[in-house]
Amino acid sequence: MTLSRRLFLSTLMAGTALPALPALGAADPDVVIVGAGVAGLAAAKTLMAANKNVLVVEARERIGGRAVTDSTTFGFPFDLGAQWIEAGRTNPAMAILKEMNVRPVPDRQEQAIYVGGTEAPKEEYARFEKIAIDASRKLVEALKKAPDMPVSRVLVAQDPLERLAYAMVGPLESGVELGELSARDFMRQPETEPQYSVTEGLGALVARWGGKVPVKLGTKVVRVDSTGPQVLIVTTNGQLSAKAVIVTVPTGVLAAGPFGFAPQLSAAKREAIAQLPMALYNKIALSFGRKVIDAPAGRSVLGLSRKQEPFDAIVRPYNRDAAIVFVGGAHARQLEEEGTGAALAFAISALAEIYGNDLRGLMTRSSVTRWGKDPFARGSWSMAMPGSADKRSVLAQPHHDRVLFAGEATDPVWATRVGGAYASGLRAAREALAVLGAKR
């Protein structure tokens, strides 16, 4: 995973003169929030409930960030990004469902394991479960002897079934290869069960939930300057001043340097951004002209292709003649570089190995995500490099008192998940309220 992310562009911009741009609004808000994803919306709603004047600026032409639902292409809700709420009994994001009076749908998908197109025999299912249990035990024991290490130092696959099981730790769960993954950061995360989805799609729910938040869309931030009595936020559509600002953009965007900070970010925060890069997990959705997949509706398939490429899939979602194939890590990056055609070819080939060649040529519609190529995300979620699990708390620390940070990358427990984004937004809102209280 590359680390050449132009981290120091922010320092180069710190000394430039401010452009003469018009003000964005008639009245300056108390708090400006950069980014209208779950973290930004949670912060905004919390501050609005405290009767604070808030404005969210969002570079995209929609809200939701990495939570977005396509409800038209296939005739069923297809979440291009965030899809599930894991560890539903304790996940902070369950508060969104409660607020919107939405009933969670338990994830009870029947799962099948395939290696090279052949379903694993019954005894291999039991061994697969044992491999997963042993993997957790090995990581726990290793972390008793050292503060952190790459997961690859502990989990070394000896056969295809182990390779597939360990892919559920690395590329298919964390979006990175085992050698890039911090064992401590991975083991710090809660168990996934119970896992929930929502009928309308999680992205659609987030859009409804944040629908009353004041957001200026299509507005890219150029610079955040906190050297004066007010924080100045310079955007492509004008400038704002506020008593505090909350920055919620992903680490991949911070690292790419699309906007700068004055004063410059501390060396510790720049290091945290570099060591919490973006993982990649993409989805390849296809529909077919007729029923060609003989499987129960909503079945989950975990597979290792004949070329030893791990993938996950949901076949016949919503009882439709369709499939959603999931890829992560290095394989996902390779397919992104090769283009949409390569991603579709892989998905069709992987499904054909299992369900037969009749499905070839019957695809009617498709959708392929490319989160790594999205300039406003640069990946799917943050992952801590080995030895960097504690950098999340560093990233979360305020900059120059009035520039606050939120987003899943800043949460030490719920990082990589919607719950982390939500919880971090609440935390940043509390910090902003403290700043506002100090200014009275």
Residue pairs with C-beta under 8 A, 6 or more apart in sequence:
1 176
1 180
1 277
1 385
3 274
3 277
5 252
5 255
5 256
5 257
5 273
5 274
5 277
6 255
6 256
6 257
7 255
7 257
7 270
7 273
7 274
8 257
8 270
9 257
9 260
10 257
10 259
10 260
10 261
10 264
10 265
10 270
11 260
11 264
11 265
12 260
13 223
13 259
13 260
13 261
13 262
14 260
14 261
14 262
14 263
14 264
15 262
16 260
18 223
18 225
18 232
18 234
18 239
19 222
19 234
21 234
21 235
21 237
21 238
21 239
22 238
22 239
23 238
23 239
23 240
24 55
24 57
24 216
24 219
24 235
24 237
24 238
24 239
24 240
25 55
25 240
27 53
28 230
28 240
28 241
28 242
29 53
29 54
29 55
29 240
29 242
30 47
30 52
30 53
30 54
30 242
30 243
30 244
30 432
30 436
31 43
31 47
31 52
31 53
31 54
31 55
31 242
31 243
31 244
31 245
31 246
31 432
31 436
32 54
32 55
32 56
32 57
32 231
32 233
32 240
32 242
32 244
32 245
32 246
33 40
33 43
33 44
33 54
33 55
33 56
33 57
33 245
33 246
33 248
34 40
34 56
34 57
34 221
34 224
34 233
34 245
34 246
34 247
34 248
34 249
35 56
35 57
35 58
35 59
35 65
35 247
35 248
35 249
35 407
36 56
36 58
36 60
36 63
36 64
36 65
36 210
36 213
36 215
36 217
37 63
37 64
37 65
37 66
37 67
37 248
37 407
37 421
38 64
38 65
38 67
38 82
38 93
38 96
38 206
38 418
38 421
38 422
38 425
39 65
39 248
39 406
39 407
39 408
39 421
39 422
39 424
39 425
39 428
40 56
40 58
40 65
40 246
40 248
40 406
40 425
41 56
41 63
41 206
41 209
41 210
41 213
41 425
42 406
42 421
42 422
42 423
42 424
42 425
42 426
42 429
43 246
43 248
43 406
43 425
43 426
43 428
43 429
43 432
44 54
44 56
44 210
44 213
44 214
44 425
44 429
45 210
45 213
46 425
46 426
46 429
46 430
47 54
47 429
47 432
47 433
48 54
48 213
50 429
50 433
52 432
52 433
52 436
54 213
54 214
55 214
55 215
55 216
55 240
55 242
56 63
56 213
56 214
56 215
56 216
57 215
57 216
57 219
57 221
57 233
57 235
57 240
58 215
58 216
58 217
58 218
58 219
59 218
59 219
59 220
59 221
59 376
60 217
60 218
60 376
61 217
61 218
62 68
62 207
62 217
63 206
63 207
63 210
63 211
63 213
63 215
63 217
64 203
64 206
64 207
64 210
65 81
65 248
65 376
65 377
65 421
66 81
66 82
66 250
66 371
66 377
66 380
66 381
67 79
67 81
67 82
67 202
67 203
67 206
67 418
68 79
68 80
68 81
68 203
68 207
69 77
69 78
69 79
69 80
69 200
69 201
69 202
69 203
69 204
69 207
70 77
70 78
70 79
70 80
70 367
71 77
71 78
71 200
71 201
71 204
73 285
73 365
73 367
74 285
74 287
74 320
74 322
74 365
74 367
75 320
76 317
76 318
76 320
76 322
77 199
77 200
77 201
77 204
77 318
78 201
78 283
78 285
78 324
78 367
79 201
79 202
79 203
80 203
80 283
80 367
80 369
81 203
81 369
81 371
81 380
82 202
82 203
82 206
82 418
83 197
83 201
83 202
84 107
84 195
84 196
84 197
84 202
85 91
85 93
85 94
85 97
85 104
85 195
85 196
85 197
85 202
85 417
85 418
85 419
86 190
86 191
86 192
86 193
86 195
86 417
86 419
87 190
87 191
87 192
87 193
87 194
87 195
87 419
88 94
88 104
88 194
88 195
88 196
89 194
90 190
91 190
91 414
91 417
91 418
91 419
92 414
92 419
92 422
92 423
92 426
93 417
93 418
93 419
93 421
93 422
93 423
94 104
94 196
94 419
95 422
96 102
96 205
96 206
96 209
96 422
97 103
97 104
97 196
97 198
97 205
99 209
100 205
100 208
100 209
102 198
102 200
102 205
104 196
104 197
104 198
105 196
105 197
105 198
105 199
106 194
106 195
106 196
107 194
107 195
107 196
107 197
109 298
109 299
109 300
109 314
110 296
110 298
110 299
110 300
111 299
111 300
111 301
111 302
112 119
112 295
112 299
112 300
112 301
112 302
113 119
113 120
113 124
113 125
113 128
113 161
113 164
113 301
113 302
113 303
114 120
114 301
114 302
114 303
114 304
114 353
114 354
115 160
115 161
115 164
115 303
115 304
116 160
116 304
116 305
116 306
116 353
117 305
117 306
117 353
117 354
119 354
120 128
120 161
124 161
127 161
128 161
128 164
128 165
131 161
131 162
131 165
131 166
132 165
132 168
135 154
135 155
135 165
135 166
135 169
136 187
138 154
138 155
139 151
139 154
139 155
139 183
139 186
139 187
140 187
142 149
142 153
142 154
142 183
143 149
143 183
143 184
143 187
147 184
147 387
148 182
148 183
148 184
148 185
148 386
148 387
148 388
148 389
149 183
149 386
150 178
150 179
150 180
150 181
150 182
150 183
150 386
151 169
151 170
151 178
151 179
151 181
151 182
151 183
151 186
152 177
152 178
152 179
152 181
153 183
154 183
155 166
155 169
155 178
157 163
157 165
157 166
160 304
160 308
163 304
163 308
163 310
164 302
164 303
164 304
164 310
166 178
167 173
167 304
167 310
167 328
168 302
169 178
169 181
169 186
170 176
170 177
170 178
170 181
170 328
170 329
171 177
171 281
171 310
171 327
171 328
171 329
171 330
171 331
171 332
172 281
172 302
172 310
172 311
172 312
172 326
172 327
172 328
172 329
173 328
174 181
174 186
174 279
174 328
174 329
174 383
174 416
175 279
175 280
175 281
175 328
175 329
175 332
175 379
175 380
175 381
175 383
175 416
176 279
176 280
176 328
176 329
176 383
177 329
177 330
180 383
180 385
180 386
181 383
181 384
181 386
182 383
182 384
182 385
182 386
182 387
182 388
182 389
183 386
184 384
184 389
185 383
185 384
185 388
185 389
185 392
185 415
188 389
188 412
188 413
189 413
189 414
189 415
189 416
189 417
190 413
190 414
198 204
198 205
202 418
216 235
216 237
218 237
219 235
219 236
219 237
220 235
220 236
220 258
220 259
221 233
221 234
221 235
221 258
221 259
222 234
222 235
222 236
222 259
222 260
223 232
223 233
223 234
223 259
223 260
223 261
223 262
224 231
224 232
224 233
224 234
224 245
224 247
224 259
224 260
224 261
224 262
224 403
225 231
225 232
225 233
225 234
225 261
225 262
226 232
226 245
226 261
226 262
226 263
226 399
226 400
226 401
226 402
226 403
227 262
227 263
227 400
230 241
230 242
230 243
231 241
231 242
231 243
231 244
231 245
231 402
231 403
232 239
232 240
232 241
233 239
233 240
233 241
233 242
233 245
243 402
243 435
243 436
243 439
244 402
244 403
244 404
244 432
244 435
244 436
245 402
245 403
245 404
246 404
246 405
246 406
246 425
246 428
246 429
246 432
247 254
247 403
247 404
247 405
247 406
248 405
248 406
248 407
248 421
248 424
248 425
248 428
249 376
249 407
250 278
250 376
250 377
250 378
250 379
250 381
250 382
250 407
250 409
251 273
251 276
251 277
251 278
251 382
251 395
251 407
251 409
252 277
252 278
252 377
252 378
252 379
252 382
253 375
253 376
253 377
253 378
254 273
255 273
255 274
255 277
255 378
256 375
256 378
258 375
261 399
261 403
263 400
265 273
265 399
266 399
268 394
269 394
269 395
269 397
269 399
271 391
271 394
272 388
272 391
272 392
272 394
272 395
273 395
275 384
275 385
275 387
275 388
275 391
276 382
276 383
276 384
276 385
276 388
276 391
276 392
276 395
276 409
277 379
277 382
277 383
277 385
278 372
278 377
278 378
278 379
278 380
278 381
278 382
278 383
279 328
279 329
279 379
279 380
279 381
279 382
279 383
279 416
280 328
280 329
280 332
280 333
280 336
280 371
280 372
280 379
280 380
281 326
281 327
281 328
281 332
281 371
281 380
281 381
282 326
282 327
282 328
282 332
282 335
282 336
282 343
282 368
282 369
282 370
282 371
282 372
282 380
283 324
283 325
283 326
283 367
283 368
283 369
284 324
284 325
284 326
284 327
284 343
284 344
284 346
284 347
284 366
284 367
284 368
284 369
285 322
285 323
285 324
285 325
285 366
285 367
285 368
286 322
286 323
286 324
286 325
286 344
286 347
286 348
286 351
286 363
286 365
286 366
287 320
287 321
287 322
287 363
287 364
287 365
287 366
288 321
288 322
288 323
288 359
288 362
288 363
288 364
289 321
289 362
289 363
289 364
290 321
290 362
291 321
292 321
292 355
292 356
292 358
292 359
292 362
293 315
293 316
293 321
293 323
293 351
293 355
293 359
294 355
295 301
295 315
295 316
295 355
296 316
297 316
297 317
297 318
297 319
298 314
298 315
298 316
298 317
298 318
298 319
299 314
299 315
299 316
300 312
300 313
300 314
301 312
301 313
301 314
301 315
301 354
302 311
302 312
302 313
303 310
303 311
303 312
303 313
303 350
303 353
303 354
304 310
304 311
305 311
305 346
305 349
305 350
305 353
306 353
309 327
309 331
309 346
309 350
310 331
311 325
311 326
311 327
311 331
311 346
311 347
311 350
312 325
312 326
313 323
313 324
313 325
313 326
313 350
313 351
314 323
314 324
315 322
315 323
315 351
315 355
316 322
316 323
317 323
317 324
323 347
323 351
325 346
325 347
325 350
325 351
327 335
327 343
327 346
328 380
332 372
333 372
334 342
335 342
335 343
335 346
336 343
336 370
336 372
336 373
340 368
340 370
343 368
344 363
344 366
344 368
348 359
348 360
348 363
351 359
352 359
352 360
371 377
371 378
371 379
371 380
372 378
372 379
372 380
381 408
381 409
381 415
381 416
381 417
382 407
382 408
382 409
382 415
382 416
383 416
384 391
384 392
384 415
389 412
390 412
392 409
392 410
392 411
392 412
392 415
393 410
393 412
395 405
395 409
395 410
396 405
396 406
396 410
396 411
396 424
396 427
397 405
398 404
398 405
398 431
399 405
401 435
402 435
404 428
404 431
404 432
404 435
405 428
406 421
406 424
406 425
406 427
406 428
407 420
407 421
407 424
408 414
408 415
408 416
408 417
408 418
408 420
408 421
408 424
409 415
409 420
410 420
410 424
410 427
411 419
411 420
411 421
411 423
411 424
411 427
413 420
413 423
414 420
414 422
414 423
